[in-house]
Amino acid sequence: MTEQRLPIVVLTGAAGRLAQHVRPLLAAACREVRLCDVRPVTPQAGNETAFQCALEDASQLPALLAGADMVVHFAGYPREAAWDVILPANVASVANLWEAARAARVQRMIYASSNHAMGLYPRATTVGSEDLPRPDSRYGVSKVFMEAVAGLYAQKFGLKGFGMRIGHCSPEPLDARMLSHWVSPRDLAQLVRVGMEADYDNAIVYGVSDNARTWWDNTRAHVLGYRPQDSADPYREALQDKVSSDPLAEHFQGGDFAAAEFNRDRSLFDVDR
């Protein structure tokens, strides 16, 4: 691939933790990387440019996206919160970003969804890309909204969407739940690369390493070329007893997100109080 054909990519949430795992990949694979965040970001590679802007302000997006080929979207509020926090950060910003990307003729949106879009499935149930969402929180609902927006813009406007339902990304797993949903930094970076290069219109995959105890059928990602290199399995003996004290958190895939504010009859789920 010649220098002239390398893509221009926008990375949102560029000051965040997840973005640090993919910046080296993007710098190596792209002609220009535009680093977008509400906080200051320091360019490190010669082809990185910083843009300090808020996605909630649609007027700032045309300049950010002009001439861009792809967006890697990691921005947003990263945990459960009240609606007055979630709506601007994770809903209005998504609507603004996809509409601005359509207007700018961006080709691909590679975005961080979350395991919390499916968090009210029991851990005993294996779920795949085609199963209906069961969000476990307001935060999870905002991720389902983003997946729906991506589907609309892919199917109606031809803006390709690649949603990654990320488990927990860290150098190594930290507790028993992560034995199922952990993804290593290099596996996450590889999955982003799949989103940049694979042939799809609208795809939802799971951001998870090669964990034997996973709850997820990640066939869609594997068909598109994902080959995870890491696994939580070597940590099983050390972590298998590091569980939540709340049986409900242990019942649902979403863990503490699912258990928080839960006030239905727990006997419906065969969960002890």
C-alpha contacts under 8 A as a table, 3 or more apart, distances in Angstrom:
res1	aa1	res2	aa2	distance
1	M	5	R	6.33
1	M	6	L	6.87
2	T	5	R	5.37
2	T	6	L	6.64
3	E	6	L	5.43
3	E	31	R	6.69
4	Q	31	R	7.65
5	R	31	R	7.99
6	L	29	A	7.01
6	L	30	C	5.20
6	L	31	R	5.03
7	P	29	A	7.77
7	P	30	C	5.03
7	P	31	R	5.57
7	P	32	E	7.06
7	P	68	A	7.46
7	P	69	D	5.75
7	P	70	M	7.33
8	I	30	C	5.89
8	I	31	R	5.58
8	I	32	E	4.77
8	I	33	V	6.12
8	I	34	R	7.85
8	I	67	G	7.33
8	I	68	A	4.94
8	I	69	D	5.30
8	I	70	M	6.62
9	V	26	L	7.69
9	V	30	C	6.80
9	V	32	E	6.32
9	V	33	V	5.08
9	V	34	R	6.28
9	V	68	A	5.73
9	V	69	D	5.93
9	V	70	M	4.79
9	V	71	V	5.51
9	V	72	V	7.13
10	V	33	V	5.82
10	V	34	R	4.64
10	V	35	L	6.27
10	V	36	C	7.06
10	V	64	L	7.61
10	V	65	L	7.10
10	V	68	A	6.84
10	V	70	M	6.37
10	V	71	V	4.66
10	V	72	V	6.08
10	V	73	H	7.89
11	L	14	A	5.75
11	L	19	A	7.63
11	L	33	V	6.93
11	L	34	R	5.99
11	L	35	L	5.16
11	L	36	C	5.90
11	L	71	V	5.99
11	L	72	V	4.83
11	L	73	H	5.97
11	L	74	F	7.16
12	T	35	L	6.34
12	T	36	C	4.64
12	T	37	D	5.93
12	T	71	V	7.57
12	T	72	V	6.39
12	T	73	H	4.94
12	T	74	F	5.34
12	T	75	A	5.09
13	G	16	G	5.46
13	G	19	A	6.63
13	G	35	L	7.77
13	G	36	C	6.06
13	G	37	D	4.94
13	G	38	V	7.79
13	G	73	H	6.96
13	G	74	F	4.91
13	G	75	A	3.77
13	G	76	G	7.08
14	A	19	A	5.22
14	A	20	Q	7.26
14	A	35	L	5.32
14	A	36	C	5.56
14	A	37	D	5.57
14	A	41	V	6.94
14	A	74	F	7.33
14	A	75	A	7.48
15	A	19	A	6.74
15	A	20	Q	7.45
15	A	36	C	7.90
15	A	37	D	6.12
15	A	39	R	6.70
15	A	40	P	7.32
15	A	41	V	5.69
16	G	19	A	5.52
16	G	20	Q	6.83
16	G	74	F	7.91
16	G	75	A	7.80
17	R	20	Q	5.60
17	R	21	H	7.42
18	L	21	H	5.58
18	L	22	V	7.28
18	L	74	F	7.24
18	L	169	C	7.34
19	A	22	V	5.42
19	A	23	R	6.12
19	A	74	F	6.73
20	Q	23	R	5.44
20	Q	24	P	7.77
21	H	24	P	7.20
21	H	185	P	5.53
21	H	186	R	7.20
21	H	188	L	7.54
21	H	189	A	6.41
22	V	25	L	5.27
22	V	26	L	6.28
22	V	185	P	7.94
22	V	188	L	7.63
22	V	189	A	5.11
22	V	192	V	7.61
23	R	26	L	5.13
23	R	27	A	6.02
24	P	27	A	5.13
24	P	28	A	6.22
25	L	28	A	5.26
25	L	29	A	6.08
25	L	189	A	6.80
25	L	193	R	7.84
26	L	29	A	5.09
26	L	30	C	5.60
26	L	33	V	6.74
27	A	30	C	5.67
27	A	31	R	7.59
27	A	32	E	7.32
27	A	33	V	6.38
27	A	45	A	6.45
27	A	47	N	6.55
27	A	48	E	6.99
30	C	33	V	6.59
31	R	47	N	6.58
32	E	47	N	4.98
32	E	48	E	6.07
32	E	49	T	7.58
33	V	47	N	6.06
33	V	48	E	4.70
33	V	49	T	6.26
34	R	48	E	5.85
34	R	49	T	4.89
34	R	50	A	5.90
34	R	51	F	6.68
34	R	64	L	7.58
35	L	41	V	6.97
35	L	43	P	7.66
35	L	48	E	6.75
35	L	49	T	5.86
35	L	50	A	4.69
35	L	51	F	5.72
35	L	52	Q	8.00
36	C	41	V	7.69
36	C	50	A	6.23
36	C	51	F	4.78
36	C	52	Q	5.70
36	C	53	C	6.45
36	C	64	L	7.99
37	D	40	P	6.79
37	D	41	V	7.00
37	D	51	F	6.78
37	D	52	Q	5.26
37	D	53	C	5.85
37	D	54	A	6.82
37	D	75	A	7.34
38	V	52	Q	5.33
38	V	53	C	5.10
38	V	54	A	5.31
39	R	52	Q	6.37
40	P	50	A	7.77
40	P	52	Q	6.06
41	V	50	A	5.98
41	V	51	F	7.82
41	V	52	Q	7.48
42	T	50	A	6.76
43	P	46	G	7.53
43	P	48	E	5.27
43	P	49	T	5.98
43	P	50	A	6.26
44	Q	48	E	6.71
45	A	48	E	5.44
51	F	64	L	7.15
53	C	57	D	7.97
53	C	60	Q	6.59
54	A	57	D	5.69
54	A	60	Q	7.35
55	L	58	A	6.31
55	L	60	Q	7.36
55	L	61	L	7.01
55	L	89	A	7.85
55	L	93	S	4.86
55	L	94	V	7.70
55	L	96	N	6.80
55	L	97	L	6.64
56	E	88	P	6.18
56	E	89	A	6.72
56	E	92	A	5.99
56	E	93	S	4.49
56	E	96	N	6.88
57	D	60	Q	5.90
57	D	61	L	7.55
57	D	93	S	7.65
57	D	96	N	7.74
58	A	61	L	5.53
58	A	62	P	7.96
58	A	93	S	7.92
58	A	96	N	5.53
58	A	97	L	7.52
58	A	100	A	7.56
59	S	62	P	6.87
60	Q	63	A	6.43
60	Q	64	L	6.92
61	L	64	L	5.00
61	L	65	L	6.09
61	L	97	L	7.18
61	L	100	A	6.34
62	P	65	L	5.30
62	P	66	A	5.82
62	P	100	A	6.37
62	P	104	A	7.06
63	A	66	A	5.38
65	L	68	A	5.28
65	L	100	A	7.45
65	L	101	A	6.61
65	L	104	A	6.28
65	L	106	V	7.65
66	A	104	A	5.88
67	G	104	A	6.95
67	G	105	R	7.93
67	G	106	V	7.67
68	A	71	V	7.59
68	A	104	A	7.54
68	A	105	R	7.94
68	A	106	V	5.87
69	D	105	R	7.67
69	D	106	V	4.86
69	D	107	Q	5.37
69	D	108	R	6.81
70	M	106	V	5.70
70	M	107	Q	5.74
70	M	108	R	4.74
70	M	109	M	5.91
70	M	110	I	7.54
70	M	196	M	7.72
71	V	106	V	7.58
71	V	108	R	6.37
71	V	109	M	4.96
71	V	110	I	6.07
71	V	111	Y	7.83
72	V	109	M	6.17
72	V	110	I	4.74
72	V	111	Y	5.63
72	V	192	V	7.96
73	H	109	M	7.16
73	H	110	I	6.15
73	H	111	Y	4.52
73	H	112	A	6.26
74	F	111	Y	6.23
74	F	112	A	5.47
76	G	89	A	5.29
76	G	90	N	5.24
76	G	93	S	7.97
77	Y	85	V	7.71
77	Y	86	I	6.63
77	Y	89	A	5.78
77	Y	90	N	6.33
78	P	139	Y	7.73
79	R	139	Y	6.18
80	E	86	I	7.90
80	E	137	S	6.51
80	E	138	R	6.29
80	E	139	Y	4.99
80	E	140	G	7.98
80	E	257	F	7.27
81	A	85	V	6.17
81	A	86	I	6.30
81	A	138	R	7.00
81	A	139	Y	6.92
82	A	85	V	5.55
82	A	86	I	6.36
82	A	138	R	7.45
83	W	86	I	4.89
83	W	87	L	5.60
83	W	138	R	7.05
84	D	87	L	5.79
84	D	88	P	7.11
85	V	88	P	6.31
85	V	89	A	6.48
86	I	89	A	5.40
86	I	90	N	5.40
86	I	91	V	6.93
86	I	138	R	7.24
86	I	139	Y	6.61
86	I	142	S	7.21
87	L	90	N	5.61
87	L	91	V	4.86
87	L	92	A	6.11
87	L	142	S	7.71
88	P	91	V	5.74
88	P	92	A	4.87
88	P	93	S	6.16
89	A	92	A	6.56
89	A	93	S	5.72
90	N	93	S	5.79
90	N	94	V	6.12
90	N	139	Y	7.99
90	N	142	S	5.85
90	N	143	K	7.63
91	V	94	V	5.19
91	V	95	A	6.35
91	V	142	S	6.07
91	V	145	F	7.15
91	V	146	M	7.31
92	A	95	A	5.18
92	A	96	N	6.14
93	S	96	N	5.07
93	S	97	L	6.00
94	V	97	L	5.08
94	V	98	W	6.15
94	V	146	M	6.44
94	V	149	V	7.88
95	A	98	W	5.54
95	A	99	E	6.17
95	A	149	V	7.30
96	N	99	E	5.36
96	N	100	A	6.03
97	L	100	A	5.17
97	L	101	A	5.99
98	W	101	A	4.97
98	W	102	R	6.14
98	W	149	V	7.61
98	W	150	A	7.55
98	W	153	Y	7.42
99	E	102	R	5.12
99	E	103	A	6.30
100	A	103	A	5.06
100	A	104	A	6.12
101	A	104	A	5.00
101	A	105	R	6.09
101	A	106	V	5.18
102	R	105	R	5.10
102	R	106	V	6.09
102	R	153	Y	7.77
102	R	157	F	7.42
102	R	159	L	6.73
103	A	106	V	7.80
105	R	159	L	7.99
106	V	109	M	7.82
106	V	159	L	6.97
107	Q	158	G	7.90
107	Q	159	L	5.51
107	Q	160	K	6.19
108	R	159	L	5.84
108	R	160	K	4.63
108	R	161	G	5.96
108	R	162	F	7.65
108	R	196	M	7.42
109	M	150	A	7.78
109	M	159	L	7.19
109	M	160	K	6.06
109	M	161	G	4.88
109	M	162	F	6.16
110	I	161	G	6.05
110	I	162	F	4.68
110	I	163	G	6.08
110	I	164	M	7.75
110	I	192	V	7.00
110	I	195	G	5.99
110	I	196	M	7.35
111	Y	161	G	7.68
111	Y	162	F	6.21
111	Y	163	G	5.07
111	Y	164	M	6.24
112	A	163	G	6.08
112	A	164	M	5.16
112	A	165	R	6.50
112	A	166	I	6.65
113	S	117	A	7.41
113	S	143	K	5.36
113	S	144	V	7.71
113	S	146	M	7.43
113	S	147	E	7.26
113	S	163	G	5.78
113	S	164	M	5.19
113	S	165	R	4.54
113	S	166	I	6.27
114	S	117	A	5.70
114	S	118	M	7.98
114	S	140	G	7.10
114	S	143	K	6.44
114	S	164	M	6.90
114	S	165	R	4.04
114	S	166	I	4.72
114	S	167	G	6.53
115	N	118	M	5.63
115	N	119	G	6.14
115	N	140	G	7.91
115	N	165	R	5.05
115	N	166	I	5.58
115	N	167	G	5.33
115	N	206	Y	7.84
115	N	253	Q	7.99
115	N	254	G	6.99
116	H	119	G	4.44
116	H	120	L	7.90
116	H	135	P	5.62
116	H	136	D	5.78
116	H	137	S	7.21
116	H	139	Y	7.43
116	H	140	G	4.67
116	H	143	K	7.74
116	H	254	G	5.62
116	H	257	F	7.56
117	A	133	P	5.78
117	A	134	R	5.94
117	A	135	P	4.20
117	A	136	D	6.76
117	A	140	G	4.52
117	A	141	V	6.42
117	A	143	K	5.90
117	A	144	V	5.65
117	A	165	R	7.54
118	M	121	Y	6.07
118	M	133	P	5.15
118	M	134	R	4.52
118	M	135	P	5.03
118	M	136	D	6.90
118	M	140	G	7.64
118	M	253	Q	7.43
118	M	254	G	7.25
119	G	122	P	7.92
119	G	134	R	6.13
119	G	135	P	5.42
119	G	136	D	4.81
119	G	140	G	7.66
119	G	252	F	6.37
119	G	253	Q	4.86
119	G	254	G	3.74
119	G	255	G	7.38
119	G	257	F	7.67
119	G	258	A	6.32
120	L	134	R	5.25
120	L	135	P	6.00
120	L	136	D	5.11
120	L	252	F	5.61
120	L	253	Q	6.34
120	L	254	G	6.18
120	L	258	A	6.18
121	Y	125	T	6.60
121	Y	134	R	6.50
121	Y	252	F	5.77
121	Y	253	Q	5.87
121	Y	254	G	7.77
122	P	125	T	5.50
122	P	251	H	5.69
122	P	252	F	4.37
122	P	253	Q	5.70
123	R	126	T	7.41
123	R	215	W	6.29
123	R	250	E	7.88
123	R	251	H	6.02
123	R	252	F	5.40
123	R	253	Q	4.99
124	A	215	W	7.43
125	T	215	W	6.67
126	T	215	W	4.82
126	T	216	W	5.31
126	T	217	D	6.48
127	V	131	D	6.13
127	V	215	W	6.53
127	V	216	W	5.02
127	V	217	D	5.83
128	G	131	D	5.62
128	G	216	W	5.68
128	G	217	D	4.58
128	G	218	N	6.24
128	G	219	T	7.65
129	S	204	I	5.74
129	S	205	V	5.95
129	S	206	Y	7.67
129	S	217	D	7.40
129	S	218	N	7.16
129	S	220	R	6.82
133	P	144	V	6.93
135	P	138	R	7.73
135	P	140	G	4.69
135	P	141	V	5.44
135	P	144	V	7.24
136	D	139	Y	7.90
136	D	140	G	5.71
136	D	141	V	7.52
136	D	254	G	6.32
136	D	257	F	6.12
136	D	258	A	4.75
137	S	140	G	4.90
137	S	141	V	6.26
137	S	257	F	6.23
137	S	258	A	6.62
138	R	141	V	4.98
138	R	142	S	6.35
139	Y	142	S	5.16
139	Y	143	K	6.64
140	G	143	K	5.14
140	G	144	V	6.42
141	V	144	V	5.03
141	V	145	F	6.18
142	S	145	F	4.96
142	S	146	M	6.34
143	K	146	M	5.00
143	K	147	E	6.31
144	V	147	E	5.05
144	V	148	A	6.24
145	F	148	A	5.07
145	F	149	V	6.20
146	M	149	V	5.03
146	M	150	A	6.09
147	E	150	A	5.07
147	E	151	G	6.17
147	E	163	G	6.72
147	E	204	I	7.89
148	A	151	G	5.00
148	A	152	L	6.24
149	V	152	L	5.12
149	V	153	Y	6.25
150	A	153	Y	5.28
150	A	154	A	6.03
150	A	159	L	7.97
150	A	160	K	7.74
150	A	161	G	5.42
150	A	162	F	7.99
150	A	202	N	7.39
151	G	154	A	5.13
151	G	155	Q	5.97
151	G	161	G	6.86
151	G	202	N	6.14
152	L	155	Q	5.36
152	L	156	K	5.73
152	L	157	F	7.55
153	Y	156	K	5.38
153	Y	157	F	5.00
153	Y	158	G	6.37
153	Y	159	L	5.49
153	Y	160	K	7.51
153	Y	161	G	7.85
154	A	157	F	5.64
154	A	158	G	4.62
154	A	159	L	4.49
154	A	160	K	4.92
154	A	161	G	6.01
154	A	201	D	6.11
154	A	202	N	5.85
155	Q	158	G	5.94
155	Q	159	L	7.73
155	Q	201	D	7.47
155	Q	202	N	7.47
158	G	201	D	7.38
159	L	201	D	7.65
160	K	200	Y	7.13
160	K	201	D	4.86
160	K	202	N	5.65
161	G	201	D	6.43
161	G	202	N	4.67
161	G	203	A	6.18
162	F	195	G	5.80
162	F	202	N	6.00
162	F	203	A	4.90
162	F	204	I	5.87
162	F	205	V	7.62
163	G	203	A	6.17
163	G	204	I	4.55
163	G	205	V	6.16
164	M	204	I	6.00
164	M	205	V	5.09
164	M	206	Y	5.34
164	M	207	G	5.42
165	R	204	I	7.28
165	R	205	V	6.12
165	R	206	Y	4.60
165	R	207	G	5.36
166	I	169	C	7.49
166	I	181	H	7.97
166	I	183	V	7.55
166	I	206	Y	5.94
166	I	207	G	4.09
166	I	208	V	6.52
167	G	178	M	7.82
167	G	181	H	4.72
167	G	182	W	5.49
167	G	183	V	6.42
167	G	206	Y	7.64
167	G	207	G	5.94
167	G	208	V	6.01
168	H	178	M	6.87
168	H	181	H	6.29
168	H	182	W	4.82
168	H	183	V	5.92
168	H	208	V	7.94
169	C	182	W	5.98
169	C	183	V	4.87
169	C	184	S	5.57
169	C	185	P	6.11
169	C	188	L	7.52
170	S	173	P	6.70
170	S	182	W	7.59
170	S	183	V	7.01
170	S	184	S	5.86
170	S	185	P	6.28
171	P	184	S	5.87
171	P	185	P	6.41
172	E	182	W	7.88
172	E	184	S	6.83
172	E	232	A	7.49
173	P	178	M	5.43
173	P	179	L	6.67
173	P	182	W	6.05
173	P	232	A	6.42
173	P	235	Y	7.30
174	L	178	M	6.50
174	L	239	L	7.03
175	D	178	M	5.53
175	D	179	L	7.07
175	D	239	L	5.19
175	D	240	Q	7.14
175	D	241	D	7.98
175	D	242	K	5.15
175	D	243	V	6.73
176	A	179	L	5.32
176	A	180	S	7.67
176	A	236	R	7.47
176	A	239	L	5.06
176	A	240	Q	4.73
176	A	241	D	6.51
176	A	242	K	5.29
176	A	243	V	5.69
177	R	180	S	5.79
177	R	181	H	6.85
177	R	243	V	7.08
177	R	255	G	7.75
178	M	181	H	4.95
178	M	182	W	4.75
178	M	232	A	7.46
179	L	182	W	6.18
179	L	211	N	6.64
179	L	213	R	6.38
179	L	214	T	7.30
179	L	232	A	5.22
179	L	233	D	6.69
179	L	235	Y	7.50
179	L	236	R	6.63
179	L	239	L	7.77
179	L	240	Q	7.86
180	S	211	N	5.98
180	S	212	A	7.30
180	S	213	R	4.83
180	S	214	T	4.01
180	S	215	W	6.36
180	S	232	A	7.55
181	H	208	V	5.65
181	H	209	S	7.50
181	H	211	N	7.46
181	H	214	T	5.98
181	H	215	W	7.51
182	W	208	V	5.64
182	W	209	S	6.22
182	W	211	N	7.67
182	W	231	S	8.00
182	W	232	A	6.67
183	V	187	D	6.33
183	V	188	L	6.42
183	V	207	G	6.25
183	V	208	V	4.38
183	V	209	S	4.53
183	V	230	D	7.78
183	V	231	S	7.78
184	S	187	D	5.20
184	S	188	L	6.23
184	S	208	V	7.73
184	S	209	S	6.39
184	S	230	D	6.48
184	S	231	S	7.86
185	P	188	L	5.13
185	P	189	A	6.22
186	R	189	A	4.98
186	R	190	Q	6.12
186	R	229	Q	7.85
187	D	190	Q	4.95
187	D	191	L	6.18
187	D	208	V	7.65
187	D	209	S	6.35
187	D	228	P	5.40
187	D	229	Q	6.36
187	D	230	D	6.94
188	L	191	L	5.05
188	L	192	V	6.35
188	L	207	G	6.41
188	L	208	V	7.67
189	A	192	V	5.12
189	A	193	R	6.36
190	Q	193	R	5.00
190	Q	194	V	6.35
190	Q	226	Y	7.10
190	Q	228	P	7.69
191	L	194	V	4.97
191	L	195	G	6.38
191	L	207	G	7.22
191	L	226	Y	6.12
192	V	195	G	4.97
192	V	196	M	6.33
193	R	196	M	4.91
193	R	197	E	6.25
194	V	197	E	5.26
194	V	198	A	5.35
194	V	224	L	6.89
194	V	225	G	6.46
194	V	226	Y	6.44
195	G	198	A	5.88
198	A	224	L	5.87
198	A	225	G	7.27
199	D	224	L	7.18
200	Y	203	A	6.50
203	A	220	R	7.67
204	I	220	R	7.55
205	V	218	N	6.29
205	V	220	R	6.07
205	V	221	A	5.36
206	Y	216	W	7.26
206	Y	218	N	5.91
206	Y	221	A	7.13
208	V	211	N	7.52
208	V	228	P	7.97
209	S	228	P	5.41
209	S	229	Q	7.17
209	S	230	D	5.69
209	S	231	S	5.42
209	S	232	A	7.38
210	D	228	P	5.75
210	D	229	Q	7.10
210	D	230	D	5.98
210	D	231	S	4.69
210	D	232	A	7.35
211	N	214	T	5.46
211	N	231	S	4.98
211	N	232	A	5.46
211	N	233	D	5.98
212	A	231	S	7.91
212	A	232	A	7.97
212	A	233	D	6.59
215	W	253	Q	7.78
218	N	221	A	5.53
218	N	222	H	6.51
219	T	222	H	5.04
219	T	223	V	6.08
220	R	223	V	5.25
220	R	224	L	6.42
221	A	224	L	5.16
221	A	225	G	6.47
221	A	226	Y	5.39
222	H	225	G	5.08
222	H	226	Y	4.68
222	H	227	R	6.50
223	V	226	Y	7.27
228	P	231	S	7.95
231	S	234	P	7.14
232	A	235	Y	5.63
232	A	236	R	6.93
233	D	236	R	5.29
234	P	237	E	7.52
235	Y	238	A	5.50
235	Y	239	L	6.09
236	R	239	L	5.30
236	R	240	Q	5.46
237	E	240	Q	5.76
238	A	241	D	7.58
239	L	242	K	5.31
240	Q	243	V	7.28
243	V	250	E	7.29
244	S	247	P	7.13
244	S	249	A	6.50
244	S	250	E	6.31
244	S	255	G	7.99
244	S	256	D	7.99
246	D	249	A	5.37
246	D	250	E	6.61
246	D	259	A	7.68
247	P	250	E	4.97
247	P	251	H	6.17
247	P	271	V	6.35
247	P	272	D	6.55
247	P	273	R	7.20
248	L	251	H	4.91
248	L	252	F	6.48
248	L	255	G	7.55
248	L	258	A	7.70
248	L	259	A	5.63
248	L	266	R	7.80
248	L	271	V	6.15
248	L	272	D	7.78
249	A	252	F	5.67
249	A	253	Q	7.72
249	A	254	G	7.11
249	A	255	G	4.05
249	A	256	D	5.01
249	A	257	F	7.66
249	A	258	A	6.34
249	A	259	A	5.09
250	E	253	Q	7.51
250	E	255	G	5.94
251	H	255	G	7.45
251	H	271	V	7.15
252	F	255	G	5.63
252	F	258	A	6.51
252	F	259	A	7.94
253	Q	258	A	7.76
254	G	257	F	5.51
254	G	258	A	5.08
254	G	259	A	7.99
255	G	258	A	5.49
255	G	259	A	6.47
256	D	259	A	4.93
256	D	260	A	5.94
257	F	260	A	5.50
258	A	262	F	7.16
259	A	262	F	5.39
263	N	266	R	7.93
265	D	268	L	5.83
266	R	269	F	5.57
266	R	270	D	6.56
266	R	271	V	5.44
266	R	272	D	6.81
266	R	273	R	6.98
267	S	270	D	4.75
267	S	271	V	5.73
267	S	272	D	7.02
268	L	271	V	7.63
